[in-house]
Amino acid sequence: MKKILIICLIMLTAILEVSAQYQVSVLNATKDAVSMRCVGYGKKATIASMDAELSAIKTLLFVGTQKTQHSMPLVQEDKAVVENKYKKFFDAFYSKEYQNFVESSIIVTPYGKNALKQKCITLDVCIRVNQLRTYLENNGIIRKFGL
């Protein structure tokens, strides 16, 4: 009986897609920009910093920031569908282009191991939301506002 339950559990986890959880909390938001405290993980400090900045970007793109002017995600479609549909765009965007929209990235907690022995860094990241929205509109990822 235990083996059957374990097999069923494994099959269910393989079938169900778990959405990404970003460790992000909003610090400040204006109509033009959002500041967030983000945790990034990686084997090196630069990789962890990129992960934290991408967490901020992906939060704005696919989740939105609660109790701010940007509570609705910029991309209204499902994350996996959009990233697959515009694969070439998102590959380039996630590798380097996203940095054009990062206004500032300030280290809060230096790179090191956390309580769970994971290598991570905590950053305060400020993203220029309006410029990001315009960029996505110009590249056909989202519809222009009001259309």
DSSP file with accessible surface (Angstrom, degrees, kcal/mol):
  #  RESIDUE AA STRUCTURE BP1 BP2  ACC     N-H-->O    O-->H-N    N-H-->O    O-->H-N    TCO  KAPPA ALPHA  PHI   PSI    X-CA   Y-CA   Z-CA
    1    1 A M     >        0   0  169      0, 0.0     4,-2.1     0, 0.0     5,-0.2   0.000 360.0 360.0 360.0 -40.8    0.0    0.0    0.0
    2    2 A K  H  >  +     0   0  173      1,-0.2     4,-2.5     2,-0.2     5,-0.2   0.902 360.0  52.3 -61.9 -41.5    2.9    2.4    0.8
    3    3 A K  H  > S+     0   0  169      1,-0.2     4,-2.5     2,-0.2    -1,-0.2   0.894 108.1  51.0 -63.6 -38.7    4.5    1.8   -2.5
    4    4 A I  H  > S+     0   0  104      2,-0.2     4,-2.6     1,-0.2    -1,-0.2   0.928 111.2  47.9 -64.7 -44.1    1.2    2.6   -4.4
    5    5 A L  H  X S+     0   0  106     -4,-2.1     4,-2.5     2,-0.2    -2,-0.2   0.912 112.3  49.1 -63.5 -41.4    0.9    5.8   -2.5
    6    6 A I  H  X S+     0   0   94     -4,-2.5     4,-2.5     2,-0.2    -2,-0.2   0.927 111.7  48.7 -65.1 -43.7    4.5    6.8   -3.1
    7    7 A I  H  X S+     0   0   96     -4,-2.5     4,-2.5     1,-0.2    -2,-0.2   0.926 112.1  49.1 -62.4 -43.9    4.1    6.0   -6.9
    8    8 A C  H  X S+     0   0   63     -4,-2.6     4,-2.5     2,-0.2    -1,-0.2   0.910 111.0  50.3 -61.7 -41.9    0.9    8.0   -7.0
    9    9 A L  H  X S+     0   0  111     -4,-2.5     4,-2.3     2,-0.2    -2,-0.2   0.923 110.9  48.4 -63.5 -42.9    2.6   11.0   -5.3
   10   10 A I  H  X S+     0   0  104     -4,-2.5     4,-1.8     1,-0.2    -2,-0.2   0.917 112.2  49.2 -63.2 -43.0    5.5   10.9   -7.6
   11   11 A M  H  X S+     0   0  111     -4,-2.5     4,-1.9     1,-0.2    -1,-0.2   0.904 110.5  50.5 -65.0 -41.2    3.2   10.8  -10.7
   12   12 A L  H  X S+     0   0   95     -4,-2.5     4,-2.9     1,-0.2    -2,-0.2   0.915 110.3  48.7 -64.0 -42.0    1.1   13.7   -9.4
   13   13 A T  H  < S+     0   0   93     -4,-2.3    -1,-0.2     1,-0.2    -2,-0.2   0.849 111.4  50.9 -67.6 -31.5    4.2   15.9   -8.8
   14   14 A A  H  < S+     0   0   82     -4,-1.8    -1,-0.2    -5,-0.2    -2,-0.2   0.863 115.3  42.4 -71.4 -34.2    5.4   15.0  -12.3
   15   15 A I  H  < S+     0   0  126     -4,-1.9     2,-0.2    -5,-0.2    -2,-0.2   0.910 101.7  74.8 -79.1 -45.1    2.1   16.0  -13.8
   16   16 A L  S  < S-     0   0  112     -4,-2.9     2,-0.6    -5,-0.2     0, 0.0  -0.495  75.0-140.4 -74.0 135.3    1.4   19.1  -11.8
   17   17 A E        -     0   0  152     -2,-0.2     2,-0.5     0, 0.0    -3,-0.1  -0.856  12.7-147.9 -96.8 121.6    3.4   22.2  -12.8
   18   18 A V        -     0   0  126     -2,-0.6     2,-0.1    -5,-0.2     3,-0.1  -0.780  17.8-126.4 -90.6 126.2    4.4   24.2   -9.7
   19   19 A S        -     0   0   83     -2,-0.5     2,-0.1     1,-0.1    -1,-0.0  -0.397  33.8 -94.4 -72.6 150.9    4.6   27.9  -10.4
   20   20 A A        -     0   0   52     -2,-0.1     2,-0.6     1,-0.1    -1,-0.1  -0.345  31.5-145.9 -66.8 140.6    7.8   29.7   -9.5
   21   21 A Q        -     0   0  162     -3,-0.1     2,-0.5    -2,-0.1    -1,-0.1  -0.947  11.4-160.2-108.5 121.2    8.0   31.3   -6.2
   22   22 A Y        -     0   0   44     -2,-0.6     2,-1.6     2,-0.1    18,-0.1  -0.882  17.8-135.0-102.7 132.4   10.0   34.5   -6.1
   23   23 A Q        +     0   0  101     -2,-0.5    16,-1.9    16,-0.4     2,-0.4  -0.668  56.5 137.5 -86.7  87.5   11.4   35.7   -2.8
   24   24 A V  E     -A   38   0A  37     -2,-1.6     2,-0.4    14,-0.2    14,-0.2  -0.994  32.7-175.4-136.7 136.5   10.4   39.3   -3.3
   25   25 A S  E     -A   37   0A  65     12,-1.9    12,-3.1    -2,-0.4     2,-0.3  -1.000  29.8-119.5-132.6 138.0    8.9   42.0   -1.1
   26   26 A V  E     +A   36   0A  54     -2,-0.4    10,-0.3    10,-0.2     3,-0.1  -0.557  29.0 175.0 -78.3 131.7    7.9   45.5   -2.2
   27   27 A L  E     -     0   0A  81      8,-3.1     2,-0.3     1,-0.4     9,-0.2   0.816  67.4  -8.9 -98.5 -44.4    9.7   48.3   -0.5
   28   28 A N  E     -A   35   0A  99      7,-1.6     7,-3.5     2,-0.0    -1,-0.4  -0.988  58.6-166.0-156.7 147.0    8.4   51.3   -2.5
   29   29 A A  E     +A   34   0A  22     -2,-0.3     2,-0.2     5,-0.2     5,-0.2  -0.997   8.6 171.6-143.6 135.2    6.4   51.9   -5.6
   30   30 A T        -     0   0   63      3,-3.2    39,-0.1    -2,-0.4    40,-0.1  -0.706  53.2 -93.4-122.4-177.8    5.7   55.0   -7.8
   31   31 A K  S    S+     0   0  146     -2,-0.2     3,-0.1     1,-0.2    99,-0.1   0.776 125.4  36.1 -70.6 -21.2    4.0   55.2  -11.1
   32   32 A D  S    S+     0   0   82      1,-0.2    98,-1.2    97,-0.1    97,-1.0   0.726 122.9  19.7-100.9 -27.0    7.4   54.9  -12.9
   33   33 A A  E     - B   0 128A  13     95,-0.3    -3,-3.2    96,-0.2     2,-0.4  -0.967  53.5-149.4-147.0 158.5    9.4   52.5  -10.7
   34   34 A V  E     -AB  29 127A   0     93,-2.0    93,-2.8    -2,-0.3     2,-0.5  -0.999  10.7-153.3-131.2 132.1    9.1   49.7   -8.1
   35   35 A S  E     +AB  28 126A  34     -7,-3.5    -8,-3.1    -2,-0.4    -7,-1.6  -0.918  21.8 176.3-104.9 130.5   11.7   49.0   -5.4
   36   36 A M  E     -AB  26 125A   0     89,-3.1    89,-3.3    -2,-0.5     2,-0.6  -0.969  32.0-130.5-133.7 148.6   11.8   45.4   -4.1
   37   37 A R  E     -AB  25 124A  96    -12,-3.1   -12,-1.9    -2,-0.3     2,-0.4  -0.900  38.8-176.8 -96.7 121.2   14.0   43.4   -1.7
   38   38 A C  E     -AB  24 123A   0     85,-3.2    85,-2.8    -2,-0.6     2,-0.5  -0.935  23.6-145.3-126.3 145.5   14.9   40.2   -3.5
   39   39 A V  E     - B   0 122A  27    -16,-1.9   -16,-0.4    -2,-0.4     2,-0.4  -0.914  19.9-168.8-108.0 131.5   16.8   37.1   -2.6
   40   40 A G  E     - B   0 121A   0     81,-2.7    81,-2.0    -2,-0.5     2,-0.3  -0.937   5.3-153.4-122.3 146.7   18.9   35.4   -5.3
   41   41 A Y  E     + B   0 120A  71     -2,-0.4     2,-0.3    79,-0.2    79,-0.2  -0.898  29.5 125.0-120.1 146.3   20.6   32.0   -5.3
   42   42 A G        -     0   0   19     77,-1.5     6,-0.1    -2,-0.3    -2,-0.0  -0.920  63.6-102.6 174.6 164.0   23.6   30.7   -7.1
   43   43 A K  S    S+     0   0  184     -2,-0.3     2,-0.3    75,-0.0    -1,-0.1   0.689 108.0  36.4 -74.7 -19.7   27.0   29.1   -6.9
   44   44 A K  S  > S-     0   0  139     75,-0.1     4,-2.4     1,-0.1     5,-0.2  -0.931  86.8-115.4-130.0 158.9   28.7   32.5   -7.4
   45   45 A A  H  > S+     0   0   41     -2,-0.3     4,-2.5     1,-0.2     5,-0.2   0.879 114.7  52.6 -61.5 -39.0   27.9   36.0   -6.3
   46   46 A T  H  > S+     0   0   99      2,-0.2     4,-2.2     1,-0.2    -1,-0.2   0.907 110.4  47.4 -66.9 -38.3   27.3   37.3   -9.8
   47   47 A I  H  > S+     0   0   85      2,-0.2     4,-2.3     1,-0.2    -2,-0.2   0.917 112.4  49.5 -68.0 -41.0   24.9   34.4  -10.6
   48   48 A A  H  X S+     0   0    0     -4,-2.4     4,-2.2     2,-0.2    -2,-0.2   0.900 110.3  51.0 -65.4 -38.3   23.0   35.0   -7.3
   49   49 A S  H  X S+     0   0   28     -4,-2.5     4,-2.4     2,-0.2    -2,-0.2   0.919 110.3  48.9 -65.0 -42.6   22.8   38.7   -8.1
   50   50 A M  H  X S+     0   0   66     -4,-2.2     4,-2.8     1,-0.2     5,-0.2   0.904 109.6  53.1 -62.5 -39.7   21.4   38.0  -11.5
   51   51 A D  H  X S+     0   0   59     -4,-2.3     4,-1.9     2,-0.2    -2,-0.2   0.906 109.2  48.6 -63.0 -40.7   18.9   35.6  -10.0
   52   52 A A  H  X S+     0   0    0     -4,-2.2     4,-1.7     2,-0.2    -2,-0.2   0.928 113.1  46.9 -65.8 -44.1   17.7   38.3   -7.5
   53   53 A E  H  X S+     0   0   26     -4,-2.4     4,-2.2     1,-0.2    -2,-0.2   0.917 112.2  50.3 -64.8 -41.3   17.3   40.9  -10.3
   54   54 A L  H  X S+     0   0   23     -4,-2.8     4,-3.1     1,-0.2     5,-0.3   0.844 104.8  58.4 -66.2 -31.5   15.5   38.4  -12.5
   55   55 A S  H  X S+     0   0    8     -4,-1.9     4,-1.9    -5,-0.2    -1,-0.2   0.919 107.4  47.2 -62.1 -41.3   13.1   37.6   -9.6
   56   56 A A  H  X S+     0   0    0     -4,-1.7     4,-2.0     2,-0.2    -2,-0.2   0.940 114.4  46.3 -64.3 -46.4   12.2   41.3   -9.5
   57   57 A I  H  X S+     0   0    0     -4,-2.2     4,-2.5     1,-0.2    -2,-0.2   0.942 113.5  47.9 -62.0 -48.4   11.6   41.4  -13.3
   58   58 A K  H  X>S+     0   0   43     -4,-3.1     4,-2.9     1,-0.2     5,-0.5   0.839 107.6  56.8 -66.1 -31.5    9.6   38.2  -13.4
   59   59 A T  I  X>S+     0   0   12     -4,-1.9     5,-3.9    -5,-0.3     4,-2.0   0.945 111.0  43.0 -63.1 -46.0    7.5   39.3  -10.4
   60   60 A L  I  <5S+     0   0    3     -4,-2.0    14,-2.2     3,-0.2    15,-0.2   0.899 118.3  46.3 -65.9 -39.4    6.5   42.4  -12.4
   61   61 A L  I  <5S+     0   0    0     -4,-2.5    14,-2.8    12,-0.2    -2,-0.2   0.931 131.3  12.0 -68.5 -47.0    6.0   40.5  -15.6
   62   62 A F  I  <5S+     0   0   29     -4,-2.9    -3,-0.2    11,-0.2    -2,-0.2   0.571 134.8  26.4-116.6 -12.2    4.0   37.5  -14.4
   63   63 A V  I  <<S-     0   0   73     -4,-2.0    -3,-0.2    -5,-0.5    -4,-0.1   0.728  83.9-143.8-119.1 -45.6    2.7   38.2  -10.8
   64   64 A G      < -     0   0    3     -5,-3.9     2,-0.6     8,-0.2     7,-0.3  -0.187  27.9 -84.0  90.8 165.0    2.4   41.9  -10.1
   65   65 A T    >   -     0   0    3      5,-2.6     3,-0.8     7,-0.2     5,-0.2  -0.944  45.2-126.1-114.2 113.7    3.1   43.7   -6.9
   66   66 A Q  T 3  S+     0   0  136     -2,-0.6     3,-0.1     1,-0.2   -40,-0.1  -0.196  86.0  13.5 -60.6 145.3    0.3   43.7   -4.4
   67   67 A K  T 3  S+     0   0  210      1,-0.2     2,-0.3     2,-0.1    -1,-0.2   0.804 108.5  95.4  60.5  33.0   -1.0   47.0   -3.0
   68   68 A T  S X  S-     0   0   28     -3,-0.8     3,-1.0   -40,-0.0    -1,-0.2  -0.860  94.1 -95.4-135.1 177.3    0.8   49.1   -5.5
   69   69 A Q  T 3  S+     0   0  116     -2,-0.3     3,-0.3     1,-0.3    -3,-0.1   0.665 123.8  56.1 -65.3 -17.4   -0.1   50.8   -8.8
   70   70 A H  T 3   +     0   0   12     -5,-0.2    -5,-2.6     1,-0.2    -1,-0.3  -0.180  64.2 127.2-110.1  39.2    1.5   47.7  -10.5
   71   71 A S    <   +     0   0   48     -3,-1.0    -1,-0.2    -7,-0.3    -2,-0.1   0.779  60.5  72.4 -70.6 -24.5   -0.7   45.0   -8.8
   72   72 A M  S    S-     0   0  118     -3,-0.3    -8,-0.2    -8,-0.1    -7,-0.2  -0.722  94.1-111.9 -88.3 139.1   -1.6   43.5  -12.2
   73   73 A P        -     0   0   25      0, 0.0   -12,-0.2     0, 0.0   -11,-0.2  -0.363  17.0-129.2 -65.7 149.5    1.1   41.6  -14.0
   74   74 A L  S    S+     0   0   16    -14,-2.2     2,-0.6     1,-0.2   -13,-0.2   0.877 100.9  53.6 -66.1 -37.6    2.4   43.2  -17.2
   75   75 A V        -     0   0    3    -14,-2.8    -1,-0.2   -15,-0.2    67,-0.1  -0.897  68.3-170.1-101.7 118.2    1.9   39.9  -19.1
   76   76 A Q        +     0   0  130     -2,-0.6    -1,-0.1     2,-0.1     2,-0.1   0.648  60.7  82.2 -84.0 -16.9   -1.7   38.7  -18.7
   77   77 A E  S    S-     0   0   89      1,-0.1    -2,-0.1     2,-0.1     2,-0.1  -0.375  97.7 -74.2 -84.8 168.4   -1.1   35.3  -20.2
   78   78 A D     >  -     0   0   98      1,-0.1     4,-2.5    -2,-0.1     5,-0.2  -0.349  40.4-127.8 -62.6 137.8    0.4   32.2  -18.5
   79   79 A K  H  > S+     0   0   58      1,-0.2     4,-2.8     2,-0.2     5,-0.3   0.910 106.3  47.4 -55.0 -50.5    4.1   32.4  -18.0
   80   80 A A  H  > S+     0   0   37      1,-0.2     4,-1.8     2,-0.2    -1,-0.2   0.897 112.9  49.4 -63.4 -38.9    5.0   29.1  -19.6
   81   81 A V  H  > S+     0   0   74      2,-0.2     4,-2.8     1,-0.2    -1,-0.2   0.943 114.3  44.2 -65.8 -46.8    2.9   29.8  -22.7
   82   82 A V  H  X S+     0   0    0     -4,-2.5     4,-2.5     1,-0.2    -2,-0.2   0.925 113.2  50.0 -66.2 -44.4    4.3   33.3  -23.2
   83   83 A E  H  < S+     0   0   40     -4,-2.8    -1,-0.2    -5,-0.2     7,-0.2   0.849 115.1  44.7 -65.4 -31.9    7.9   32.2  -22.7
   84   84 A N  H >< S+     0   0  124     -4,-1.8     3,-1.1    -5,-0.3    -2,-0.2   0.907 112.9  50.3 -75.4 -41.4    7.4   29.3  -25.1
   85   85 A K  H 3< S+     0   0  126     -4,-2.8    -2,-0.2     1,-0.3     3,-0.2   0.876 124.4  29.3 -64.1 -39.4    5.6   31.5  -27.7
   86   86 A Y  T 3X S+     0   0   60     -4,-2.5     4,-2.5    -5,-0.2    -1,-0.3  -0.306  78.6 146.2-116.2  47.1    8.4   34.2  -27.6
   87   87 A K  H <> S+     0   0  115     -3,-1.1     4,-2.5     1,-0.2     5,-0.2   0.891  70.3  49.9 -54.7 -47.2   11.3   31.9  -26.8
   88   88 A K  H  > S+     0   0  186      1,-0.2     4,-1.8     2,-0.2    -1,-0.2   0.922 112.3  48.5 -61.3 -43.0   13.9   33.8  -28.8
   89   89 A F  H  > S+     0   0   34      1,-0.2     4,-2.7     2,-0.2    -2,-0.2   0.951 114.0  44.7 -61.4 -50.6   12.9   37.1  -27.2
   90   90 A F  H  X S+     0   0    3     -4,-2.5     4,-2.9     1,-0.2     5,-0.3   0.839 108.2  57.5 -69.9 -30.7   12.9   35.8  -23.6
   91   91 A D  H  X S+     0   0   86     -4,-2.5     4,-1.3    -5,-0.3    -1,-0.2   0.948 114.2  38.9 -61.1 -46.8   16.2   34.0  -24.0
   92   92 A A  H  X>S+     0   0   48     -4,-1.8     4,-1.9    -5,-0.2     5,-1.6   0.907 116.9  51.7 -68.6 -40.1   17.9   37.3  -25.0
   93   93 A F  H  <>S+     0   0    0     -4,-2.7     5,-2.4     1,-0.2     6,-0.2   0.932 112.4  43.6 -63.9 -48.0   15.9   39.3  -22.5
   94   94 A Y  H  <5S+     0   0   33     -4,-2.9    -1,-0.2     1,-0.2    -2,-0.2   0.772 112.9  53.5 -71.2 -25.3   16.8   37.0  -19.5
   95   95 A S  H  <5S-     0   0   72     -4,-1.3    -1,-0.2    -5,-0.3    -2,-0.2   0.888 138.3 -32.6 -79.5 -36.2   20.4   36.8  -20.5
   96   96 A K  T ><5S+     0   0  133     -4,-1.9     3,-1.6    -5,-0.1     4,-0.3   0.536 117.3  78.3-151.3 -39.5   21.2   40.5  -20.7
   97   97 A E  G > <S+     0   0   70     -5,-1.6     3,-1.9     1,-0.3     4,-0.3   0.787  84.1  69.2 -59.4 -32.5   18.4   42.8  -21.9
   98   98 A Y  G > <S+     0   0    0     -5,-2.4     3,-2.0     1,-0.3     4,-0.3   0.806  84.9  71.9 -58.1 -27.0   16.6   42.9  -18.6
   99   99 A Q  G X  S+     0   0   73     -3,-1.6     3,-1.0     1,-0.3    -1,-0.3   0.743  82.2  70.8 -64.4 -21.0   19.5   44.9  -17.1
  100  100 A N  G <  S+     0   0   90     -3,-1.9    -1,-0.3    -4,-0.3    -2,-0.2   0.692 101.2  46.2 -65.8 -18.3   18.4   48.0  -19.1
  101  101 A F  G <  S+     0   0   13     -3,-2.0    27,-2.7    -4,-0.3     2,-0.8   0.415  85.8  99.8-107.0  -0.2   15.4   48.2  -16.8
  102  102 A V  E <   -C  127   0A  22     -3,-1.0    25,-0.2    -4,-0.3     3,-0.1  -0.793  47.2-177.4 -88.6 109.7   17.2   47.8  -13.5
  103  103 A E  E     -     0   0A 108     23,-2.7     2,-0.3    -2,-0.8    -1,-0.2   0.900  68.0  -6.6 -74.1 -43.8   17.7   51.3  -12.1
  104  104 A S  E     -C  126   0A  47     22,-1.1    22,-2.5     2,-0.0     2,-0.3  -0.992  51.1-165.9-151.8 155.4   19.6   50.3   -9.1
  105  105 A S  E     -C  125   0A  46     -2,-0.3     2,-0.5    20,-0.2    20,-0.2  -0.869  17.2-176.4-145.5 104.3   20.7   47.1   -7.4
  106  106 A I  E     -C  124   0A 103     18,-2.6    18,-3.0    -2,-0.3     2,-0.3  -0.904  26.4-122.4-113.1 130.4   22.0   47.5   -3.8
  107  107 A I  E     +C  123   0A 102     -2,-0.5    16,-0.2    16,-0.2    -2,-0.0  -0.525  32.7 168.8 -72.1 126.4   23.4   44.7   -1.7
  108  108 A V  E    S+     0   0A  57     14,-3.2    15,-0.2     1,-0.4    -1,-0.2   0.800  76.2  21.9-100.8 -49.0   21.5   44.3    1.6
  109  109 A T  E    S-C  122   0A  72     13,-1.6    13,-1.9     3,-0.0    -1,-0.4  -0.988  91.4-122.2-121.5 121.5   23.0   41.0    2.8
  110  110 A P  E     -     0   0A  93      0, 0.0    10,-0.1     0, 0.0     2,-0.1  -0.150  42.0 -78.1 -61.7 160.8   26.3   40.0    1.3
  111  111 A Y  E    S+     0   0A  70     10,-0.1     2,-0.3     8,-0.1    10,-0.2  -0.320  81.8 105.9 -60.4 130.6   26.7   36.7   -0.6
  112  112 A G  E     -C  120   0A  29      8,-2.1     8,-3.1    -3,-0.1     2,-0.3  -0.974  69.8 -54.4 178.5-171.9   27.0   33.8    1.7
  113  113 A K  E     -C  119   0A 138     -2,-0.3     6,-0.2     6,-0.2     2,-0.1  -0.687  44.9-148.3 -91.0 140.3   25.2   30.8    3.1
  114  114 A N    >   -     0   0   46      4,-2.2     3,-2.0    -2,-0.3    -1,-0.1  -0.200  43.7 -78.1 -90.8-169.9   21.8   31.1    4.7
  115  115 A A  T 3  S+     0   0  103      1,-0.3    -2,-0.0     2,-0.1    -1,-0.0   0.784 133.4  53.1 -63.6 -25.7   20.3   29.0    7.6
  116  116 A L  T 3  S-     0   0  132      2,-0.1    -1,-0.3     1,-0.0     3,-0.1   0.248 119.4-110.7 -92.4  11.7   19.6   26.2    5.1
  117  117 A K  S <  S+     0   0  158     -3,-2.0     2,-0.4     1,-0.2    -2,-0.1   0.730  72.2 141.3  66.7  24.8   23.2   26.2    3.9
  118  118 A Q        -     0   0   87    -77,-0.0    -4,-2.2    -6,-0.0     2,-0.5  -0.808  56.5-120.2 -95.8 138.8   22.2   27.7    0.5
  119  119 A K  E     + C   0 113A  98     -2,-0.4   -77,-1.5    -6,-0.2     2,-0.3  -0.674  53.4 147.0 -79.1 122.5   24.4   30.3   -1.1
  120  120 A C  E     -BC  41 112A  16     -8,-3.1    -8,-2.1    -2,-0.5     2,-0.3  -0.934  36.1-149.3-151.0 170.3   22.4   33.5   -1.6
  121  121 A I  E     -B   40   0A   4    -81,-2.0   -81,-2.7    -2,-0.3     2,-0.5  -0.980  13.8-140.4-142.4 148.3   22.5   37.3   -1.7
  122  122 A T  E     +BC  39 109A  22    -13,-1.9   -14,-3.2    -2,-0.3   -13,-1.6  -0.971  25.6 179.3-115.4 127.6   19.8   39.8   -0.8
  123  123 A L  E     -BC  38 107A   2    -85,-2.8   -85,-3.2    -2,-0.5     2,-0.7  -0.933  31.8-134.7-125.5 149.2   19.5   42.9   -3.0
  124  124 A D  E     -BC  37 106A  34    -18,-3.0   -18,-2.6    -2,-0.3     2,-0.5  -0.933  36.4-169.8 -96.9 113.0   17.3   46.0   -3.0
  125  125 A V  E     -BC  36 105A   1    -89,-3.3   -89,-3.1    -2,-0.7     2,-0.5  -0.915  14.3-160.3-113.3 130.2   16.4   46.2   -6.7
  126  126 A C  E     -BC  35 104A   9    -22,-2.5   -23,-2.7    -2,-0.5   -22,-1.1  -0.953  11.5-164.8-111.1 124.0   14.6   49.2   -8.4
  127  127 A I  E     -BC  34 102A   0    -93,-2.8   -93,-2.0    -2,-0.5     2,-1.2  -0.912  21.9-132.5-112.5 134.0   12.9   48.4  -11.7
  128  128 A R  E  >  -B   33   0A  65    -27,-2.7     4,-1.8    -2,-0.4   -95,-0.3  -0.706  28.9-177.6 -83.3  97.7   11.7   51.1  -14.2
  129  129 A V  H  > S+     0   0    0     -2,-1.2     4,-2.9   -97,-1.0     5,-0.2   0.893  73.4  52.6 -70.1 -44.3    8.3   49.7  -14.9
  130  130 A N  H  > S+     0   0   53    -98,-1.2     4,-2.4     1,-0.2    -1,-0.2   0.903 111.2  47.3 -62.9 -40.2    7.0   52.1  -17.5
  131  131 A Q  H  > S+     0   0  104    -99,-0.4     4,-2.4     2,-0.2    -1,-0.2   0.902 112.3  50.9 -66.4 -38.2   10.1   51.6  -19.7
  132  132 A L  H  X S+     0   0    0     -4,-1.8     4,-2.4     2,-0.2    -2,-0.2   0.929 110.1  49.5 -63.8 -44.5    9.7   47.9  -19.3
  133  133 A R  H  X S+     0   0   68     -4,-2.9     4,-2.5     1,-0.2    -2,-0.2   0.941 111.6  48.4 -60.0 -46.5    6.1   48.1  -20.3
  134  134 A T  H  X S+     0   0   65     -4,-2.4     4,-2.8     1,-0.2    -1,-0.2   0.910 110.4  51.9 -61.4 -42.1    6.9   50.2  -23.4
  135  135 A Y  H  X S+     0   0   55     -4,-2.4     4,-1.4     2,-0.2    -1,-0.2   0.918 110.6  47.6 -60.5 -44.9    9.7   47.7  -24.4
  136  136 A L  H  <>S+     0   0    0     -4,-2.4     5,-2.3     2,-0.2     6,-1.0   0.891 112.8  49.4 -65.6 -38.6    7.3   44.8  -24.2
  137  137 A E  H ><5S+     0   0   30     -4,-2.5     3,-1.5     1,-0.2    -2,-0.2   0.933 109.6  50.8 -64.5 -46.0    4.7   46.6  -26.2
  138  138 A N  H 3<5S+     0   0  107     -4,-2.8    -1,-0.2     1,-0.3    -2,-0.2   0.773 111.1  49.0 -65.0 -26.7    7.2   47.6  -28.9
  139  139 A N  T 3<5S-     0   0   77     -4,-1.4    -1,-0.3    -5,-0.2    -2,-0.2   0.335 115.1-115.0 -94.9   5.2    8.3   44.0  -29.2
  140  140 A G  T < 5S+     0   0   44     -3,-1.5    -3,-0.2     2,-0.2    -2,-0.1   0.647  82.1 120.8  74.8  17.1    4.8   42.7  -29.5
  141  141 A I  S   <S+     0   0    6     -5,-2.3     2,-0.3    -6,-0.2    -4,-0.2   0.883  81.6  17.3 -78.9 -40.1    4.8   40.7  -26.2
  142  142 A I  S    S-     0   0   28     -6,-1.0    -2,-0.2    -9,-0.2    -1,-0.2  -0.905  89.7-101.2-126.9 160.4    1.9   42.7  -24.7
  143  143 A R        -     0   0  196     -2,-0.3     3,-0.1     1,-0.1    -6,-0.1  -0.476  45.9 -96.5 -77.8 151.7   -0.8   44.9  -26.3
  144  144 A K    >   -     0   0  101     -7,-0.2     3,-1.8    -2,-0.2    -1,-0.1  -0.368  52.3 -89.0 -65.9 146.9   -0.4   48.6  -26.1
  145  145 A F  T 3  S+     0   0  188      1,-0.3    -1,-0.1    -3,-0.1    -3,-0.0  -0.309 111.8  17.0 -59.9 131.1   -2.3   50.2  -23.2
  146  146 A G  T 3         0   0   76      1,-0.3    -1,-0.3    -3,-0.1    -2,-0.1   0.429 360.0 360.0  89.5  -1.9   -5.9   51.1  -24.2
  147  147 A L    <         0   0  140     -3,-1.8    -1,-0.3     0, 0.0    -4,-0.1  -0.758 360.0 360.0-105.5 360.0   -6.0   49.0  -27.3
